Amino acid sequence: MQLFNIINQNKTYIIAEMSANHAGSFERAKEIIHAAKEAGADCIKIQTYTADTLTIDCDNKYFHIDDGTWKGDTLYNLYKKAFTPWEWQADLKNEADKIGIDFLSTPFDNSAVDFLENMGIEFYKIASFELVDIPLIEYVASKGKPIIMSTGMGTLGEIEEAVNAIKRQGNNQIYLLKCSSAYPAISENMNLNTMVNMKQIFGVPVGLSDHSMGSIGAVTAVAMGASIIEKHFCISREIENPDSSFSMEKDEFKKMVDDIRNVEKAKGYIRYGVTDEERDSIIFRKSIFVVKDIKKGEEITKDNVRVIRPGYGLPPKYYNNILGKKALEDIERGTPFSFDLVGEGDD
């Protein structure tokens, strides 16, 4: 698992969320894993549930979706279309292991946790909608593995309850993701400053689960200190499925990864002074120069010396110290000033 190593190197851990983008095809699911690796993702994520483990087949008003991307569907029918068959998942993990990309899943009930444990899963994801499922969170935490938890819709109190549920199991391996649980999300509702605040409050690495279109949210989050970015990933948005409309295609994802890596380089480390690249430029700082010919014994004044570019003379902070002193020799205009050119003033 690369999670710890990447974050410890001050790099962003980038997750490609497959979700329903396999559109019912095992071969496409494998293709997505390879494409995510080629696009620069550190991890491929799936979800482990069935329609029956997540809800019930009921047609009354409580189970209908009335707004948004999935308007008109029932919860049961949506999850029946979107789920990743459990019989695929061990083979998908093996495929990911084979090409060197981490494999992660989100369980939605205890049976999914048990299934993933038998698969040898190394860490877990808790979805935003499950933030309030404290019994599930406790069960996941009891496995003693790292937990990445999305916090969409969560109040500060709800996030605190979920974090405490993990810690009660003796598990302190917690990563919190800011998330806007709208599909797609819009930039105005991302409120990335909340991510920074969560890091301050809970003292854990933070990141962004990003359902917005494009990469500006993800790249901005990294600039603000995100350690993890999660984005939905697909082969093509033309392949219709419940998640395609807000997923990134390979080229878009690759561009986002490149932008994130460039932001990391720009953030750099805490460093003062001259960098190697700046050494050639330091001569263009200001320094003290002779700007009018000076005869031996003549006084140094504001008329014959000035602080100008380039930087071969004395630093400007010594300017007032040399005024009034006497030249020890003739000094030609354009000479960098130095202390050995003057005496101590009047004898």
Residue pairs with C-beta under 8 A, 6 or more apart in sequence:
1 102
1 122
1 123
1 146
2 13
2 42
2 43
2 102
3 13
3 42
3 43
3 102
3 123
3 146
4 146
6 12
6 13
6 42
7 13
7 205
7 227
7 228
10 264
10 269
11 261
11 264
12 207
12 222
12 226
12 227
12 228
12 229
12 260
12 264
13 42
13 43
13 207
13 227
13 228
13 229
14 40
14 41
14 42
14 43
14 228
14 229
14 230
14 231
14 257
14 260
15 41
15 42
15 43
15 44
15 45
15 104
15 148
15 228
15 229
15 230
15 231
16 32
16 36
16 39
16 41
16 43
16 44
16 45
16 231
16 232
16 233
16 253
17 45
17 230
17 231
17 232
17 233
17 247
18 29
18 32
18 33
18 36
18 44
18 45
18 46
18 84
18 233
19 45
19 46
19 47
19 82
19 232
19 242
19 243
19 247
20 81
20 82
20 83
20 84
20 241
20 242
20 243
20 244
21 28
21 32
21 232
21 233
21 234
21 235
21 239
21 241
21 243
21 244
21 247
22 28
22 29
22 32
22 84
22 241
23 239
23 240
23 241
23 244
24 81
24 241
26 85
26 88
26 91
28 235
28 239
29 46
29 84
29 88
29 92
30 92
30 95
31 235
32 44
32 233
32 234
32 235
33 44
33 92
33 95
33 96
33 99
33 101
34 95
34 99
35 233
35 235
35 250
36 44
36 101
36 233
36 250
36 253
37 44
37 99
37 100
37 101
38 250
38 254
39 233
39 250
39 251
39 253
39 254
39 257
40 253
40 254
40 257
40 258
40 261
41 101
41 233
41 253
41 257
42 101
42 102
43 101
43 102
43 103
43 104
44 92
44 96
44 101
44 102
44 103
44 104
44 233
45 103
45 104
45 105
45 106
45 125
45 230
46 84
46 89
46 92
46 103
46 104
46 105
46 106
47 82
47 83
47 84
47 105
47 106
47 108
47 127
48 84
48 86
48 89
48 105
48 106
48 107
48 108
48 112
48 115
48 116
49 79
49 83
49 107
49 108
49 109
49 112
50 79
50 83
50 86
51 57
51 76
51 77
51 79
51 80
51 83
53 108
53 109
53 111
53 112
54 75
54 79
54 108
54 109
55 63
55 75
55 76
55 79
56 63
56 76
57 76
58 74
58 76
59 74
63 74
63 75
63 76
64 72
64 73
64 74
65 71
65 72
65 73
65 74
65 75
65 78
68 182
68 183
69 183
69 184
69 242
69 245
69 246
70 78
70 183
70 242
78 242
81 241
81 242
82 241
82 242
82 243
84 92
86 115
89 105
89 115
89 116
89 119
90 119
92 103
93 103
93 119
93 120
93 121
96 102
96 103
97 103
102 122
103 121
104 121
104 123
104 124
104 125
104 148
105 112
105 116
105 121
105 124
105 125
106 124
106 125
106 126
106 127
106 130
107 113
107 115
107 116
107 124
107 136
107 140
108 127
108 130
108 136
109 136
110 136
110 139
113 124
113 136
113 139
113 140
113 143
116 124
117 143
121 145
122 145
122 146
123 145
123 146
123 147
123 148
123 173
124 140
124 143
124 145
124 146
124 147
124 148
125 147
125 148
125 149
125 150
126 136
126 137
126 140
126 147
126 148
126 149
126 150
126 162
127 150
128 150
128 151
128 152
128 153
128 154
128 179
128 181
128 209
129 152
129 153
129 181
130 136
130 137
131 137
131 149
131 150
131 151
131 152
131 153
131 154
131 158
131 159
131 162
132 154
132 158
132 161
132 162
134 161
134 162
134 165
137 147
137 149
137 162
137 165
137 166
138 165
138 166
138 168
138 169
140 147
140 166
141 147
141 165
141 166
141 167
141 168
141 169
141 171
142 169
142 171
144 169
144 170
144 171
145 171
145 173
146 173
146 174
146 175
147 166
147 171
147 173
147 174
147 175
148 175
148 177
148 207
148 228
148 230
149 162
149 163
149 166
149 174
149 175
149 176
149 177
150 177
150 179
150 209
150 230
151 159
151 162
151 176
151 177
151 178
151 179
151 198
152 178
152 179
152 180
152 181
152 209
153 181
154 162
156 201
159 176
159 198
159 202
160 202
163 174
163 176
163 202
163 204
166 172
166 174
167 174
174 202
174 204
175 204
175 205
175 206
175 207
175 227
175 228
176 198
176 199
176 202
176 204
176 205
176 206
176 207
177 195
177 206
177 207
177 208
177 209
177 228
177 230
178 190
178 191
178 192
178 194
178 195
178 198
178 206
178 207
178 208
178 209
178 221
179 208
179 209
179 210
179 211
180 186
180 189
180 190
180 191
180 211
180 212
181 211
182 189
182 211
183 211
183 243
183 245
183 246
184 211
184 212
184 213
184 245
184 246
185 210
185 211
185 212
185 217
185 246
186 212
187 212
187 216
187 217
190 208
190 210
190 212
190 217
192 208
192 217
192 220
192 221
192 224
193 224
195 206
195 207
195 208
195 221
195 224
195 225
195 226
196 206
196 224
196 225
198 204
198 206
199 205
199 206
199 225
205 227
205 228
206 225
206 226
206 227
206 228
207 221
207 226
207 227
207 228
207 229
207 230
208 217
208 218
208 221
208 226
208 228
208 229
208 230
209 230
210 217
210 218
210 221
210 229
210 230
210 231
211 232
211 246
212 246
213 246
214 252
215 231
215 248
215 252
215 255
215 256
215 259
218 226
218 229
218 231
218 256
218 260
219 256
219 259
219 260
219 263
221 229
222 229
222 260
222 263
222 264
222 267
223 263
223 266
223 267
229 256
229 260
231 247
231 248
231 253
231 256
232 243
232 246
232 247
232 248
233 247
233 248
233 250
233 253
234 241
234 243
234 244
234 247
234 248
234 249
235 249
235 250
236 244
236 249
237 244
237 245
237 247
237 249
238 244
248 256
274 282
282 311
283 310
283 311
283 312
284 309
284 310
284 311
285 309
285 310
285 311
286 307
286 308
286 309
286 311
286 316
287 307
287 308
287 309
287 310
287 311
287 312
287 313
287 314
287 315
287 316
287 336
287 337
288 305
288 306
288 307
288 313
288 314
288 315
288 316
288 318
288 319
288 322
288 336
288 337
289 305
289 306
289 307
289 308
289 312
289 313
289 334
289 335
289 336
289 337
290 304
290 305
290 331
290 332
290 333
290 334
290 335
290 336
290 337
291 304
291 305
291 306
291 308
291 333
291 334
292 303
292 304
292 333
293 304
293 330
293 331
293 332
293 333
294 300
294 304
294 327
294 330
294 331
295 327
295 330
296 327
296 328
296 329
296 330
297 326
297 327
298 304
298 326
298 327
299 324
299 325
299 326
299 327
300 322
300 323
300 324
300 325
300 326
300 327
300 342
301 323
301 324
302 323
305 319
305 322
305 323
305 337
307 316
307 319
312 336
313 336
313 337
313 338
314 322
314 336
314 337
314 338
314 339
318 339
322 337
322 339
322 342
324 345
325 342
325 343
325 344
325 345
326 342
326 343
326 345
326 346
327 341
327 342
327 343
328 340
328 341
328 342
328 343
329 341
331 341
335 341
